[in-house]
């Protein structure tokens, strides 16, 4: 999957985690996540950007480079 490849590619630079919003409903509500998949980037514990349903690894890479 694209997320797994991103995790490998950015190892040591980014921590990649998957959250099951059915199991973590409070977190999804807190972060206002309504559509899955949603990718959120955090820096220093604060969300700095998000993208909903990126359709490819290239779209995820583009989001990361634009946001960081």
N, C-alpha and C positions, 0 to 999 in steps of 0.2 A: 504494500500500500504506500501511497505517497507520503503519509505521515511518518512511516517507518524509515523511508529513504531520507527524509528531511532530518530525522533524529540522528541517523548515521552520518550524514553529510556535515551537520553542524555540531557534532559531538565535541564537547569541551567549550563550545561557544554559547549554546542554547540548551536548556533542559526542555524536553518534549514530554508532555504527559497527556493522557487521555482520561477524560472523566465521563462516566456513565450518568447522564442527567436523571435517569429513572432512579438511580441509587443515591444521587446527590442533588435532589430537587431544591434544597435550600440554597446551595451554591449557584445553581442555574438561575434561581429567582434573584439572588443577590447581584449576579453579573448580568441580569436581564437577557439571558440566552433563551430564545424562543424557537430558533431553527437549528437543526443539526444537519451536518456538522458546522460548528462555528469555531474558528481558530482565533484565540486571543493571545496577544503578546503582552507580557508583563516585564517591567523593569523596576527593581526596588520595591516589589510588592504591589505596584500600581499598574492597572491596565493602561497600555499606551496605544493600543489599536486592536481592531478586530476585523475579520472578514468572514462572511457567511458563505458556506458551500463553495469553497474554491474548487474549480473543476479539473485542476491538474497540478503536478509538482511544480511546473513553471509558474503557475499562478501563486502558489504558496511562496516560492522563492522571491517573486516580484513583491509580494506583500511584505515579506521580511525585510528585504533591502530598502523598500520605501519607508517602512515604519521605524527601523533602527537607524 
